[in-house]
């Protein structure tokens, strides 16, 4: 179990992270950082419910590239078998210190995002309904609504 300090550090890392995906054929990049470069437009995120979910690095403990790739392939196969629409995404630290592949899943409700996040050992997923989005914590089921921002000018 994580300490309150570890949870706080993890929340900070997730808020500072940059999330990249393709929505309606156009690339989108956002962060929840307070140093962001301005709010996203409503049409930059899917109009319905959606999530960005990773299968890599369960409970934020690093795995080697091969194991992370196998976990991501398993998540893709699960979504494909359920006929769920997804696109590749990428989550990373602003300074490039860490990065992981993830998937932007369209049409997924809060409960579905929680279930998948838990199955793949994720502490949190990004979950939203249109432009309203934030971090969905898999253990507490708490949804921290945050304002998605364009990344700041500094990287």
NORJO-V42662 format. One record per pair of residues at least 12 apart in sequence whose ideal C-beta (glycine too) atoms are under 8 Angstrom apart, sorted by the first residue. I is the first residue (numbers start at 1). J is the second residue. If there is no record, write none. Layout:
# NORJO-V42662
i->[I:I]
j->[J:J]
This chain:
# NORJO-V42662
i->[10:10:10:11:11:11:13:14:14:14:15:15:15:15:15:16:16:16:16:16:17:17:17:17:17:17:18:18:18:18:18:18:18:19:19:19:19:19:19:19:20:20:20:20:21:21:21:21:21:21:22:22:22:23:23:23:23:23:24:24:26:28:28:28:29:29:30:30:30:30:30:30:31:31:31:31:31:31:32:32:32:32:32:32:33:33:33:33:35:35:36:36:36:36:36:37:37:37:37:37:38:38:39:39:39:39:40:40:40:40:42:42:44:45:45:45:45:45:46:46:46:46:47:48:48:48:48:49:49:49:49:49:49:49:49:50:50:50:50:50:50:50:50:50:51:51:51:51:51:51:51:51:51:51:51:52:52:52:52:52:52:52:52:53:53:53:53:53:53:53:53:53:53:53:54:54:54:54:54:54:54:54:54:55:55:55:55:55:55:55:55:56:56:56:56:56:56:57:58:58:58:58:59:59:59:60:62:68:68:69:71:72:72:72:75:75:75:76:78:79:79:84:84:84:84:85:85:85:86:86:86:86:87:87:88:88:88:88:89:89:89:89:90:94:94:95:108:110:110:110:113:113:113:114:114:114:117:117:118:122:123:123:123:124:124:124:125:127:128:131:132:133:133:133:134]
j->[60:123:124:124:135:144:93:32:124:135:31:32:33:135:146:31:32:33:93:94:31:32:91:92:93:94:30:31:91:92:93:94:151:31:52:89:90:91:102:126:89:90:91:92:52:87:88:89:90:104:87:88:104:44:45:46:87:104:43:46:44:40:44:45:150:151:44:45:148:149:150:151:94:148:149:150:151:152:134:135:146:147:148:149:94:149:151:152:152:154:147:149:150:151:152:149:150:151:152:153:149:150:147:148:149:150:131:148:149:150:130:131:131:128:130:131:133:148:104:106:128:130:130:106:107:129:130:106:107:108:109:110:127:128:129:104:105:106:107:108:127:128:129:133:104:105:108:112:113:116:125:126:127:128:136:89:91:102:103:104:105:125:126:75:102:103:105:113:116:117:120:122:125:126:72:91:100:101:102:103:120:122:125:68:71:72:74:75:102:120:122:68:71:72:100:101:102:100:71:120:121:122:121:122:123:123:98:100:101:101:120:101:102:103:103:116:120:103:116:103:105:105:106:107:108:105:106:107:103:104:105:106:103:104:101:102:103:104:101:102:103:104:102:151:155:155:127:127:136:143:125:127:136:136:138:141:136:138:138:138:137:138:139:136:137:138:138:143:148:148:145:145:146:148:146]
